[in-house]
Amino acid sequence: MLDRITFDGPVILGAGLAGLTAALAAAPRKALVLSPTPLATGCSSAWAQGGMAAALSDEDAPALHAADTIAAGAGLCDPAAVALLTAEGPAAVRALAALGAPFDRQADGGFVLSLEAAHAKARVARVGGDGAGAAIMAAVIAAVRAAPSIEVRENARARRLLQDATGRVVGLIAEIDGALVEIVAPAVILATGGVGGLYAVTTTPAQVRGEGLGLAALAGAEIADPEFVQFHPTAIDIGRDPAPLATEALRGEGAILRNAPLGDKNGRAFMADYHPAKELAPRDVVARAIHAERAAGRGAFLDATAAVGEHFPHEFPAVFAACMRAGIDPRVQPIPVTPAVHYHMGGVATDLDGRTSLPGLLAAGECASTGVHGANRLASNSLLEAAVFGARAGRAARDLVMGGAPLAAAPTPDLPDSALQTLRQAMSRDAGVIRDADGLSRLVAVLDALETVHGPAPTLVAAQLIARAALARQESRGGHFRADFPATALPERTFVTLDASDAGLRYAAE
């Protein structure tokens, strides 16, 4: 029998921008934030380089931002979610600035705005060139630590959602400092991030591996669009895990992708072969182009020697430091790059206030699927989504009351590290930038075998959802490209609910 704690306010799983924004928005109601790592570590928000996209200039408008978001989403965006994101976006950026986030400013106080791929206007507010995520999180963390209504427990992770006899989520089993405890609460908000750690090559923290998605699915929540995984085209290929990121803003500044380093007589700029927008083509196009050049043995390198050159140390300090640690001087050398898992467009299906299909359970940020990203997220919309929808989820949770008594439950199984590494290699090999039925079928067989041995660990369930939905979607769209079905054909979102029975889990689309 586990010790039980009753908490009179929402429990928030995850301490990235979405989770902490939700905690602040829930005030004056108490909020309990559970973070698996110390604050500002282990979350993708703190690693974000590009910034926050919003219509902040006189030449821009939310409607223009919405049009670019929908175009990037390749036919699967929810227009209402996009309209809300882009309308509330400018206020969200200004609210973070008011908390102390030190966005780059012009002499007149206006935001310095950068152009990124697939944006028709310069609308990305940045911090120190490539330090937006860390600086924004520092300001939000300071506000959270100062808020009397918020309690933060580090070294804490969820091991199962608790439900009452009606299916309502009424708390969770948490592991805090190695000990298991039941926490009963009126609401649980999932803000656990994406799925990068399910892949062998990722730009996200290793702890971010789909656990919230898997826990929600195991509780019976509806999951949307799990097959749509975004690969950032320009992770720095220096053998590190996770891989450092060469921000898209470099290409916005004019950096060129070449298929061999400068000085090699065979090296050439190759993006014109793949898209008229060249380096500013949508991310999925650039990722596939780099994948193709590497697969052909020509390699891929980001040449910013002319576009940035001597300005690297102060304009892009994070990229500069990562390169220099690897013995690459980006002022005079091209940067070797490779596609890496960067963002998950799918997640737990929610409404515009973060409510999932299960009463008492909300979700925000990357682990949620509001429909705002469709099949391919527009650059720098992720921090914006976390801020806008995190706040909405916090306000929605503020008014919820306690449900019924939790049913007896055991924690979900953990996946041993050796099995996790097998999973990561299989996911990168068979559910990567380019997919086909043979590879995805092989991947499902690997995942089935792991599940037979280790049980339905949340990370394994999340991988199953991605693999099986990718196998079922027999077309190419956005971040999902099937070599055996290259045409775009099925403009319908995926919605999945797991069936649990004595025979095990049934993975089937609705």
C-alpha positions in Angstrom: 0.0 0.0 0.0 1.5 3.3 -1.1 1.5 6.5 0.9 -1.2 8.9 -0.3 -1.0 12.6 -0.6 -4.1 14.8 -1.4 -3.2 18.0 -3.1 -5.9 20.7 -3.6 -4.9 22.0 -7.0 -3.6 20.8 -10.3 -0.5 18.6 -10.5 1.6 19.4 -13.4 4.0 16.9 -15.0 6.9 18.6 -16.6 8.7 21.9 -16.0 9.3 23.3 -19.4 7.7 26.5 -20.6 4.2 24.9 -21.0 4.2 23.4 -17.5 5.5 26.4 -15.7 3.2 28.8 -17.6 0.3 26.5 -16.6 1.4 26.7 -13.0 1.6 30.5 -13.0 -1.8 30.7 -14.8 -3.5 28.5 -12.2 -2.9 31.0 -9.5 -4.3 31.8 -6.9 -5.0 28.0 -6.9 -2.2 26.0 -5.6 -0.2 24.0 -8.2 2.3 21.2 -7.8 5.0 20.9 -10.5 6.8 17.6 -10.8 10.1 17.7 -12.7 12.3 14.7 -13.4 15.4 16.9 -13.3 16.4 20.2 -11.7 14.6 23.2 -13.2 16.0 24.5 -16.5 17.5 21.1 -17.3 16.0 18.1 -19.0 13.4 20.2 -21.0 13.4 21.1 -24.7 12.2 24.7 -23.9 15.6 25.7 -22.4 17.4 24.3 -25.4 15.4 26.3 -28.0 17.5 28.5 -30.1 15.4 30.3 -32.7 13.0 32.2 -30.6 9.2 32.9 -30.6 7.2 33.7 -33.7 4.5 36.3 -33.4 3.1 39.2 -35.4 4.9 41.9 -33.5 5.7 44.4 -36.2 3.5 47.0 -38.1 4.1 45.1 -41.3 2.8 41.9 -39.9 -0.6 40.6 -38.7 -1.9 37.5 -36.9 -3.8 36.5 -40.1 -0.5 36.5 -42.1 1.2 34.4 -39.3 -1.8 32.0 -39.4 -1.6 31.7 -43.2 2.1 30.7 -43.0 1.3 28.2 -40.1 -1.5 26.6 -42.1 0.7 26.4 -45.3 3.5 24.6 -43.3 1.0 22.2 -41.7 0.3 20.6 -45.1 -3.5 20.4 -44.9 -3.9 19.1 -41.4 -3.9 22.2 -39.2 -7.0 23.0 -37.1 -7.9 26.6 -38.3 -9.5 27.5 -35.0 -6.4 26.5 -33.1 -4.1 28.4 -35.5 -6.3 31.5 -35.3 -6.1 31.4 -31.5 -2.4 30.8 -31.4 -1.6 33.7 -33.8 -4.1 36.1 -32.2 -2.8 35.5 -28.7 0.8 35.2 -29.7 1.9 38.9 -29.5 0.5 39.3 -26.0 2.2 36.0 -24.9 5.6 37.3 -26.0 5.0 40.7 -24.3 3.9 38.9 -21.1 7.2 36.9 -21.1 9.1 40.1 -21.7 7.3 41.7 -18.7 8.5 38.7 -16.6 12.0 39.6 -17.5 12.8 37.6 -20.7 15.5 39.7 -22.3 14.4 39.7 -25.9 16.7 41.5 -28.4 15.4 45.1 -28.8 15.8 47.9 -31.3 16.8 51.4 -30.2 13.1 52.4 -30.0 12.2 49.5 -27.8 10.7 47.3 -30.5 11.6 43.7 -30.9 14.4 42.7 -33.1 12.7 40.2 -35.5 14.3 37.5 -37.6 13.2 35.7 -40.7 13.0 31.9 -40.6 12.0 29.3 -43.2 8.4 29.3 -44.5 7.6 32.7 -42.8 6.5 35.4 -45.2 7.6 38.1 -42.7 10.4 38.6 -40.2 8.5 37.7 -37.0 10.8 35.7 -34.7 11.7 37.4 -31.5 15.1 36.2 -30.4 17.5 36.5 -27.4 21.2 37.0 -28.0 20.9 35.5 -31.4 20.4 31.8 -30.4 19.7 31.9 -26.7 15.9 32.4 -26.5 14.9 29.2 -24.8 17.4 29.4 -21.9 16.7 33.2 -21.3 13.0 32.8 -21.4 13.1 29.8 -19.1 15.3 31.7 -16.6 12.7 34.5 -16.4 9.8 32.1 -16.0 11.6 29.9 -13.4 12.4 33.1 -11.3 8.6 33.9 -11.4 7.7 30.4 -10.4 10.1 30.3 -7.5 8.7 33.6 -6.3 5.1 32.5 -6.5 3.6 31.4 -3.2 1.0 29.2 -4.8 3.5 27.0 -6.6 5.3 24.0 -5.1 8.1 22.4 -7.2 9.4 18.8 -6.6 12.5 17.9 -8.6 13.7 14.3 -9.2 10.0 13.4 -9.6 8.3 11.5 -12.5 4.9 10.0 -13.1 4.6 6.2 -13.1 0.8 5.9 -13.7 -2.3 8.1 -14.0 -4.9 7.2 -11.3 -8.6 7.0 -12.3 -11.9 6.6 -10.5 -14.7 4.2 -11.4 -16.0 6.6 -14.1 -12.6 6.8 -15.9 -11.9 10.4 -14.6 -8.2 11.1 -13.9 -8.0 11.8 -10.2 -4.2 11.9 -9.7 -1.1 9.8 -10.3 1.5 7.4 -8.9 4.7 9.4 -8.7 8.2 8.4 -8.1 9.9 11.1 -6.0 13.5 10.7 -5.0 13.2 7.0 -5.7 10.1 6.4 -3.6 6.6 5.7 -4.9 3.6 7.8 -3.7 0.0 8.3 -4.7 -1.0 11.9 -5.3 -4.7 12.6 -5.4 -5.7 15.9 -7.1 -8.6 17.6 -8.9 -6.6 17.8 -12.2 -3.4 16.5 -13.8 -1.8 18.6 -16.6 0.7 16.7 -18.8 3.5 19.0 -20.0 6.1 16.3 -20.5 7.5 17.3 -23.9 8.1 15.3 -27.0 9.6 12.1 -28.2 13.1 12.9 -29.2 14.7 10.4 -26.7 12.9 7.6 -28.6 15.4 8.1 -31.4 19.1 7.6 -31.7 19.8 11.0 -33.2 17.9 13.9 -31.5 18.4 17.5 -30.6 16.2 17.2 -27.4 17.2 16.2 -23.9 17.5 12.4 -23.4 14.8 12.5 -20.7 12.2 13.6 -23.2 11.0 10.3 -24.6 7.2 10.3 -24.8 6.4 9.2 -21.3 3.4 11.5 -20.9 2.1 10.4 -24.3 2.4 6.8 -23.2 0.8 7.3 -19.8 -2.2 9.1 -21.4 -2.6 6.4 -24.0 -2.5 3.7 -21.3 -5.3 5.5 -19.4 -7.4 5.5 -22.5 -6.9 9.1 -23.7 -7.4 9.9 -27.4 -4.1 10.4 -29.2 -3.8 12.5 -32.4 -1.4 12.4 -35.3 1.5 10.4 -33.6 3.1 9.6 -37.0 4.1 13.2 -37.6 7.7 13.7 -36.3 9.7 16.7 -37.3 13.4 16.3 -38.1 15.5 19.4 -37.8 17.6 19.5 -40.9 20.7 20.9 -39.3 21.8 19.1 -36.2 25.6 19.4 -35.8 27.0 16.0 -36.8 29.8 15.6 -34.3 28.8 12.3 -32.7 27.2 13.8 -29.5 24.0 12.4 -28.0 21.9 14.5 -28.0 23.2 16.4 -31.0 23.8 20.1 -30.8 21.6 22.3 -33.0 22.6 24.7 -35.7 19.6 27.0 -35.5 17.5 27.7 -38.6 18.2 31.4 -38.0 21.6 30.7 -39.6 19.9 30.0 -42.9 17.7 33.0 -42.4 20.9 35.0 -42.2 22.1 33.5 -45.5 24.1 30.4 -44.6 24.3 27.9 -47.5 24.0 24.1 -47.5 26.8 22.5 -49.5 27.5 18.8 -50.2 31.2 19.0 -49.4 33.3 21.4 -47.3 34.7 24.6 -48.8 37.9 23.9 -50.6 36.6 20.6 -52.1 36.4 21.1 -55.8 33.3 18.9 -55.9 31.4 20.9 -53.2 28.3 22.8 -54.4 25.2 24.4 -53.0 22.5 21.8 -53.5 19.2 23.1 -52.2 18.2 24.6 -55.5 18.0 21.0 -56.7 15.2 20.3 -54.3 13.1 23.4 -53.8 12.9 27.0 -55.3 13.1 28.5 -51.8 16.5 26.8 -51.4 17.8 27.0 -47.8 14.5 28.6 -46.7 12.3 25.7 -47.9 10.1 24.0 -45.2 12.0 21.9 -42.7 10.8 18.6 -44.0 12.0 19.4 -47.5 15.4 20.5 -46.2 15.7 17.4 -44.0 15.0 15.1 -46.9 17.5 16.9 -49.1 20.2 16.6 -46.5 19.3 12.9 -46.0 19.6 12.3 -49.7 22.9 14.0 -50.1 24.3 12.1 -47.2 22.8 8.8 -48.4 24.5 9.4 -51.8 27.9 9.7 -50.0 28.3 13.4 -50.7 27.8 14.7 -47.2 26.1 17.9 -46.1 27.6 21.0 -44.5 26.2 24.3 -43.5 28.5 27.1 -44.7 28.0 30.3 -42.7 31.5 31.7 -43.3 30.3 34.5 -45.5 26.8 35.0 -44.0 28.0 35.2 -40.3 31.8 34.8 -40.3 33.6 36.8 -37.6 30.2 37.7 -36.0 29.6 34.1 -34.8 30.8 34.4 -31.2 28.3 37.2 -30.3 25.5 36.6 -32.8 25.2 32.8 -32.4 27.2 32.0 -29.2 25.5 28.6 -28.5 26.3 27.3 -32.0 29.8 28.8 -31.9 30.6 27.1 -28.6 29.3 23.7 -29.7 31.3 23.8 -32.9 34.5 25.0 -31.2 34.2 22.2 -28.6 34.3 19.8 -31.5 37.3 21.4 -33.1 35.3 23.2 -35.8 35.6 27.0 -36.2 32.4 28.0 -38.0 33.9 31.4 -38.8 36.1 29.8 -41.4 34.8 26.2 -41.7 31.5 24.7 -42.8 29.5 22.8 -40.1 28.8 19.1 -40.8 25.0 18.6 -40.4 22.5 15.8 -40.3 18.7 15.6 -39.7 17.7 14.8 -36.1 14.4 14.4 -34.3 13.5 17.8 -33.1 9.7 18.0 -32.5 6.6 15.9 -32.3 3.5 17.4 -34.0 1.3 14.6 -32.6 0.3 14.1 -29.0 -2.6 13.8 -26.6 -5.6 15.2 -28.4 -6.9 18.4 -26.6 -9.4 21.2 -27.1 -8.4 24.8 -27.1 -8.2 24.9 -23.3 -6.0 21.8 -23.0 -8.7 19.4 -22.0 -8.2 15.8 -23.2 -10.8 13.1 -23.8 -10.5 12.1 -20.2 -12.1 14.3 -17.5 -9.5 15.6 -15.1 -6.6 15.2 -17.5 -5.2 18.2 -19.5 -2.2 18.5 -21.7 -0.1 21.4 -23.0 3.0 22.0 -25.0 4.7 19.4 -27.2 3.0 16.4 -25.6 -0.4 17.8 -26.6 -2.0 17.9 -30.0 -4.1 21.0 -30.4 -4.1 20.7 -34.2 -2.1 23.9 -34.5 0.9 22.3 -36.2 -0.8 19.9 -38.6 1.7 17.7 -40.3 4.7 20.0 -40.1 5.4 22.7 -37.4 6.3 26.1 -38.6 9.6 27.3 -37.3 9.6 29.0 -33.9 5.9 28.2 -33.2 6.8 25.7 -30.5 7.7 28.1 -27.6 4.7 30.2 -28.6 2.3 27.3 -28.4 3.8 26.3 -25.0 3.1 29.8 -23.7 -0.3 30.3 -25.2 -1.8 26.9 -24.5 0.1 26.3 -21.3 -1.7 29.4 -19.8 -5.1 28.3 -21.1 -4.6 24.8 -19.6 -3.6 26.3 -16.3 -6.7 28.5 -16.2 -9.0 25.6 -17.2 -7.5 23.4 -14.4 -7.9 26.1 -11.8 -11.7 25.5 -11.5 -11.8 21.7 -11.4 -12.9 19.9 -8.3 -12.0 16.5 -6.8 -13.3 13.4 -8.5 -14.1 10.0 -7.0 -11.8 7.7 -5.1 -8.9 6.3 -7.2 -9.1 2.7 -8.2 -6.2 0.5 -7.0 -3.4 0.5 -9.6 0.3 -0.5 -9.9 3.0 1.6 -11.5 3.6 1.0 -15.2 6.8 -0.9 -16.1 10.1 0.8 -16.8 12.1 0.0 -19.9 15.7 -1.1 -19.1 18.4 1.0 -20.7 19.6 -1.8 -23.0 16.0 -2.2 -24.3 15.7 1.6 -24.7 18.9 1.7 -26.8 17.5 -1.1 -29.0 14.3 0.9 -29.4 16.2 4.1 -30.2 18.3 2.5 -32.9 15.2 0.8 -34.5 13.2 4.0 -34.5 16.0 6.0 -36.2 16.5 3.3 -38.8 12.9 2.6 -39.7 10.7 5.6 -38.6 13.1 8.3 -39.7 13.2 11.0 -42.4 12.2 8.5 -45.1 10.0 5.5 -44.3 8.5 2.5 -46.1 6.3 -0.5 -45.3 9.2 -2.9 -45.0 11.0 -0.8 -42.5 8.0 0.1 -40.4 6.8 -3.5 -40.3 10.3 -4.5 -39.1 10.1 -1.8 -36.5 6.7 -2.9 -35.2 8.1 -6.4 -34.8 11.0 -5.1 -32.7 8.6 -3.1 -30.5 6.2 -6.1 -30.2 9.1 -8.2 -29.0 10.2 -5.6 -26.5 6.7 -5.3 -25.2 6.4 -9.1 -24.8 9.5 -9.1 -22.6 9.1 -5.8 -20.7 5.4 -5.0 -20.7 3.7 -1.8 -21.8 6.3 0.7 -20.6 5.1 4.3 -21.5 8.1 4.9 -23.7 7.5 1.7 -25.6 3.8 2.6 -26.0 4.7 6.0 -27.4 7.0 4.4 -29.9 4.3 1.9 -30.9 1.9 4.7 -31.5 4.3 6.5 -33.8 5.3 3.3 -35.7 1.9 1.9 -36.2 0.3 5.2 -37.3 3.2 5.8 -39.7 2.6 2.3 -41.2 -1.1 3.0 -41.5 -0.7 6.4 -43.3 -0.1 5.3 -46.9 0.9 8.7 -48.2 3.5 11.4 -47.7 2.6 14.7 -46.0 4.6 17.1 -43.9 7.1 15.4 -41.6 5.8 11.9 -42.7 7.4 10.7 -45.9 6.8 7.3 -47.4 9.2 6.2 -50.1 6.6 3.6 -51.2 3.7 6.2 -51.1 5.3 9.5 -52.2 2.1 11.2 -53.2 0.0 13.3 -50.9 -3.5 11.7 -50.8 -5.2 11.5 -47.4 -6.1 14.9 -45.9 -7.4 13.4 -42.6 -5.9 13.5 -39.1 -5.2 10.3 -37.2 -7.0 9.6 -34.0 -6.1 6.6 -31.9 -7.4 5.2 -28.6 -5.7 2.1 -27.1 -7.8 -0.9 -26.0 -6.5 -2.7 -23.0 -7.6 -6.2 -22.3 -6.3 -9.5 -20.9 -4.9 -10.2 -24.3 -2.7 -7.0 -24.1 -3.0 -3.7 -25.8 -4.7 -3.2 -29.2 -3.3 -0.5 -31.4 -5.9 0.5 -33.9 -7.0 3.7 -35.4 -10.5 4.9 -34.7 
